[in-house]
Amino acid sequence: MYTQPAAQCFGECHIVDIGIPAAAIKRQDFKRKVRTAGDVIRTLPKRNPFSHKGSYGKGLLIAGSETLPGAAFFSAKAALRSGIGLLTLSVPDSVRPIVAARLPETMHMPRQTLDYRHMTGIAIGPGLGREKEKAALVKSVLEYDQVPCVIDADGLFHLKNYLHLLNERKSPVVLTPHPGEMARLLDVSIEDVESDRFGVSKAFAEKYQVYLVLKGRHTIVTAPDGRQTVNPTGNPALAKGGSGDVLTGIVFAFILQHEQIFDAICNAVYIHGAVADKLVRTAHSMLDVLASDVIDHIPIVLYDLYRDATC
């Protein structure tokens, strides 16, 4: 159901009880599962009535460039909509006034004076740019191993030269490549990645001890210990620029709030796809959905999930 080319042959699917006893399942150590709405509802973070903004993450997002300022905006707003407590954004000086005007809820930190202290998480990559000097930013994030980090997009482009640093980190790393970025990290073809998505993901995550989100139809989330979750939500409406930046923001916000980072990532991927499903089910076609539409509808999906959690 979840691998090409067989997945294209599946239509409507029904899961039925064929008599396998529950005890048989409990005795198994399943390392590959499909994420369900029940899994998400069960693991969503609950807010303490006496908490404050510092309780839900102090994140630094290093993103955007003169030609790609929108990527920083999408990631930042998605993180804010996903519950991050405090978000500091680092964009080039030339675009800061534009982004700041659209995101008054964020704080800002100049690229020239980046300070990772007091942060509880760092995300880097969306719209960062591929100029050589940007590689130093990725390297500095990897070397500051006191907090978890998320690396996406152009951050993954520069990561290719610093893979050896991944195993040296004390705190978790989350990588969110699409098949092209995964192929570049491995020096293989996209076809090689797509022909064995489970195997490629597992081998890389275990080798470098990272959480890997291999994006695409039925995104696969892999933990450093080899556990894998397949995401059933999402549709081709997400095949548009900015969608990945939105996912990065949700992942970033969630890993700073959930008790378990694997649940955080799986829930972020599920909700990202569930928003797209709701959009095309209610008011949109698969052609017209924008990244900003996805961000604007995160609250609706979260509301439904939390409502179900209290029923």
C-alpha positions as CSV (number, residue, x, y, z in Angstrom):
1,M,0.0,0.0,0.0
2,Y,2.8,2.4,0.8
3,T,5.5,1.7,-1.7
4,Q,5.8,2.4,-5.5
5,P,4.7,1.2,-7.9
6,A,2.2,-1.1,-6.1
7,A,0.7,1.9,-4.1
8,Q,-0.8,3.2,-7.3
9,C,-2.9,0.1,-7.6
10,F,-4.7,0.6,-4.3
11,G,-8.0,2.3,-4.1
12,E,-10.3,2.2,-1.1
13,C,-9.0,0.0,1.7
14,H,-10.9,-1.6,4.6
15,I,-9.1,-3.0,7.7
16,V,-11.1,-5.9,9.1
17,D,-10.7,-8.4,11.9
18,I,-9.7,-11.8,10.6
19,G,-9.3,-13.4,14.0
20,I,-5.7,-12.8,15.0
21,P,-5.7,-12.6,18.8
22,A,-4.6,-9.4,20.5
23,A,-2.1,-11.4,22.6
24,A,-0.2,-12.3,19.4
25,I,0.3,-8.7,18.5
26,K,1.4,-7.7,22.0
27,R,4.2,-10.3,21.8
28,Q,5.7,-8.8,18.7
29,D,8.2,-5.9,18.6
30,F,6.8,-4.1,15.6
31,K,9.2,-1.5,14.3
32,R,7.2,-0.4,11.3
33,K,3.7,1.1,11.8
34,V,1.1,3.3,10.2
35,R,0.3,6.5,12.1
36,T,-3.4,6.8,13.0
37,A,-5.5,9.6,14.2
38,G,-5.8,7.7,17.5
39,D,-2.0,7.7,17.9
40,V,-1.9,11.5,17.3
41,I,-4.7,12.2,19.8
42,R,-3.1,10.0,22.4
43,T,0.3,11.7,22.2
44,L,-0.6,15.4,21.6
45,P,0.9,17.6,24.3
46,K,-1.3,18.8,27.1
47,R,-0.9,22.3,28.5
48,N,-0.4,22.9,32.2
49,P,-2.8,25.7,33.5
50,F,0.2,27.2,35.3
51,S,2.6,27.2,32.3
52,H,4.0,30.2,30.5
53,K,5.5,31.0,27.1
54,G,8.9,29.7,28.2
55,S,7.3,26.3,28.8
56,Y,6.7,25.6,25.2
57,G,10.1,26.2,23.6
58,K,12.4,29.0,22.9
59,G,13.3,28.4,19.2
60,L,15.7,30.0,16.8
61,L,14.8,29.7,13.1
62,I,17.6,30.5,10.7
63,A,16.0,30.8,7.3
64,G,15.3,33.0,4.3
65,S,17.4,35.0,1.9
66,E,17.0,37.9,-0.4
67,T,15.6,35.8,-3.1
68,L,13.6,33.4,-0.8
69,P,12.2,35.4,2.0
70,G,8.8,33.6,1.9
71,A,10.4,30.3,3.1
72,A,11.3,32.0,6.4
73,F,7.8,33.4,6.7
74,F,6.1,30.1,6.0
75,S,8.2,28.1,8.5
76,A,8.0,30.8,11.2
77,K,4.2,31.2,11.0
78,A,3.6,27.5,10.9
79,A,5.7,27.1,14.0
80,L,3.7,29.9,15.7
81,R,0.4,28.3,14.7
82,S,1.7,24.9,16.1
83,G,2.2,26.2,19.6
84,I,5.8,27.2,20.0
85,G,6.2,29.5,23.0
86,L,8.9,31.9,21.8
87,L,10.3,32.1,18.3
88,T,13.3,34.1,17.3
89,L,13.9,34.5,13.5
90,S,17.2,35.2,11.9
91,V,16.9,36.4,8.3
92,P,19.2,38.7,6.2
93,D,19.1,42.4,7.2
94,S,17.7,43.3,3.8
95,V,14.5,41.3,4.2
96,R,14.0,41.6,8.0
97,P,11.6,44.6,7.8
98,I,9.3,42.8,5.4
99,V,9.2,39.6,7.4
100,A,8.9,41.4,10.7
101,A,5.9,43.4,9.4
102,R,4.2,40.1,8.5
103,L,5.1,38.3,11.7
104,P,4.9,40.7,14.7
105,E,4.8,37.7,17.1
106,T,8.5,36.9,16.4
107,M,11.7,38.3,17.8
108,H,14.7,38.8,15.5
109,M,18.4,38.1,15.7
110,P,20.9,39.4,13.2
111,R,22.9,36.8,11.3
112,Q,26.1,38.6,12.3
113,T,25.5,38.1,16.0
114,L,23.9,34.7,16.2
115,D,23.7,33.5,19.8
116,Y,22.4,30.0,20.5
117,R,22.5,30.3,24.3
118,H,19.1,30.4,26.0
119,M,17.5,28.6,23.1
120,T,15.9,25.2,23.5
121,G,15.9,24.3,19.8
122,I,17.3,25.5,16.5
123,A,15.9,25.0,13.0
124,I,17.9,25.9,9.8
125,G,17.5,25.7,6.1
126,P,14.3,26.9,4.5
127,G,15.2,29.5,1.9
128,L,18.7,29.8,3.4
129,G,20.5,29.9,0.0
130,R,23.3,27.7,-1.3
131,E,26.1,30.3,-1.3
132,K,29.3,28.9,0.2
133,E,29.2,31.2,3.2
134,K,25.9,29.7,4.3
135,A,27.6,26.4,5.0
136,A,29.3,27.9,8.0
137,L,25.9,28.5,9.6
138,V,24.9,24.9,9.2
139,K,28.2,23.8,10.6
140,S,27.8,26.1,13.7
141,V,24.4,24.7,14.4
142,L,25.7,21.1,14.2
143,E,28.6,22.0,16.5
144,Y,26.3,23.5,19.1
145,D,24.9,20.2,20.4
146,Q,23.2,21.4,23.5
147,V,19.7,21.5,22.0
148,P,17.8,19.6,19.3
149,C,18.0,20.9,15.8
150,V,15.9,20.6,12.6
151,I,17.7,20.8,9.2
152,D,15.7,21.2,6.0
153,A,16.0,22.5,2.4
154,D,19.2,24.4,1.8
155,G,20.4,23.3,5.2
156,L,20.5,19.8,3.8
157,F,22.4,21.0,0.8
158,H,25.2,22.2,3.0
159,L,25.0,19.3,5.4
160,K,26.5,17.0,2.7
161,N,29.9,18.3,3.8
162,Y,29.3,17.8,7.5
163,L,27.7,14.4,7.8
164,H,30.6,13.3,10.1
165,L,29.4,15.8,12.7
166,L,26.0,14.1,13.1
167,N,27.3,11.2,15.2
168,E,29.2,13.6,17.4
169,R,26.2,15.5,18.6
170,K,24.7,14.9,22.1
171,S,21.2,16.3,21.2
172,P,18.8,15.0,18.6
173,V,18.9,16.0,14.9
174,V,15.9,15.9,12.7
175,L,16.4,15.9,8.9
176,T,13.5,16.4,6.5
177,P,14.6,15.7,3.0
178,H,12.5,15.1,-0.1
179,P,13.8,12.3,-2.4
180,G,16.1,14.6,-4.4
181,E,17.8,15.9,-1.2
182,M,18.0,12.3,0.1
183,A,19.7,11.2,-3.1
184,R,22.2,14.0,-2.9
185,L,23.1,13.1,0.7
186,L,23.8,9.5,-0.3
187,D,25.3,10.2,-3.8
188,V,22.7,8.0,-5.4
189,S,19.9,8.6,-7.9
190,I,16.4,9.6,-7.0
191,E,15.3,6.3,-8.5
192,D,17.5,4.5,-6.0
193,V,15.9,6.3,-3.1
194,E,12.3,5.8,-4.4
195,S,12.8,2.1,-5.1
196,D,13.6,1.4,-1.4
197,R,12.3,4.2,0.7
198,F,12.1,2.1,3.9
199,G,15.5,0.6,3.5
200,V,17.3,3.8,2.6
201,S,15.6,5.7,5.5
202,K,16.4,3.0,8.0
203,A,20.1,2.7,7.0
204,F,20.7,6.4,7.0
205,A,19.0,7.1,10.4
206,E,20.8,4.2,12.1
207,K,24.2,5.1,10.6
208,Y,24.1,8.8,11.6
209,Q,21.8,8.4,14.6
210,V,19.2,11.0,13.4
211,Y,15.5,11.3,13.0
212,L,14.8,11.2,9.3
213,V,11.6,12.4,7.6
214,L,11.7,11.1,4.0
215,K,9.0,13.2,2.4
216,G,6.7,12.3,-0.4
217,R,3.5,10.4,-0.8
218,H,3.3,8.3,2.4
219,T,6.1,10.1,4.2
220,I,8.3,7.8,6.3
221,V,9.6,8.9,9.7
222,T,12.5,6.9,11.0
223,A,14.1,7.0,14.4
224,P,17.8,6.4,15.2
225,D,16.9,2.9,16.6
226,G,15.3,1.9,13.3
227,R,11.6,2.4,14.3
228,Q,9.6,3.6,11.3
229,T,6.2,5.2,10.9
230,V,4.3,5.6,7.7
231,N,2.1,8.7,7.3
232,P,-1.3,8.0,5.6
233,T,-2.4,11.7,5.3
234,G,-1.7,14.2,2.5
235,N,-2.5,14.6,-1.2
236,P,-1.0,16.2,-4.3
237,A,-2.3,19.6,-3.2
238,L,0.9,19.8,-1.2
239,A,3.0,19.5,-4.4
240,K,3.7,23.2,-4.4
241,G,6.5,25.5,-3.3
242,G,6.4,26.4,0.4
243,S,4.7,23.2,1.6
244,G,8.0,21.8,2.9
245,D,8.7,25.0,4.7
246,V,5.4,24.7,6.5
247,L,6.2,21.2,7.6
248,T,9.5,22.3,9.0
249,G,7.8,24.9,11.2
250,I,5.3,22.4,12.5
251,V,8.0,19.8,13.2
252,F,10.1,22.4,15.0
253,A,7.3,23.6,17.2
254,F,6.2,20.1,18.1
255,I,9.6,18.7,19.1
256,L,9.8,21.6,21.7
257,Q,6.5,20.6,23.2
258,H,6.0,16.8,23.0
259,E,7.5,14.5,25.7
260,Q,8.8,12.1,23.0
261,I,10.5,13.5,19.9
262,F,9.5,10.6,17.7
263,D,5.8,11.2,18.5
264,A,6.3,14.9,17.9
265,I,7.7,14.4,14.4
266,C,5.1,11.8,13.5
267,N,2.3,14.0,14.7
268,A,3.6,17.0,12.8
269,V,3.8,15.0,9.5
270,Y,0.3,13.6,10.1
271,I,-1.3,17.1,10.8
272,H,0.5,18.7,7.8
273,G,-1.1,16.1,5.6
274,A,-4.4,16.1,7.4
275,V,-4.7,19.9,6.8
276,A,-4.3,19.3,3.0
277,D,-6.9,16.5,3.1
278,K,-9.4,18.8,4.9
279,L,-8.8,21.6,2.4
280,V,-9.5,19.5,-0.7
281,R,-12.4,17.8,1.1
282,T,-14.2,21.1,2.0
283,A,-13.3,24.2,-0.1
284,H,-10.4,23.7,-2.4
285,S,-9.2,21.7,-5.4
286,M,-5.8,20.1,-5.5
287,L,-4.6,22.8,-7.8
288,D,-5.2,25.9,-5.8
289,V,-4.0,25.2,-2.3
290,L,-1.2,27.5,-1.2
291,A,1.3,27.1,1.6
292,S,-0.4,30.0,3.4
293,D,-3.7,28.1,3.1
294,V,-2.2,25.1,4.9
295,I,-0.9,27.4,7.7
296,D,-4.2,29.1,8.1
297,H,-6.0,25.8,8.5
298,I,-3.6,24.2,11.1
299,P,-5.9,25.6,13.9
300,I,-8.9,23.9,12.5
301,V,-7.3,20.4,12.4
302,L,-5.7,20.9,15.8
303,Y,-9.1,21.9,17.2
304,D,-10.7,18.8,15.8
305,L,-8.0,16.6,17.3
306,Y,-8.0,18.1,20.7
307,R,-11.8,18.0,20.8
308,D,-11.7,14.3,20.0
309,A,-9.1,13.9,22.7
310,T,-11.5,15.2,25.4
311,C,-14.5,13.2,24.3
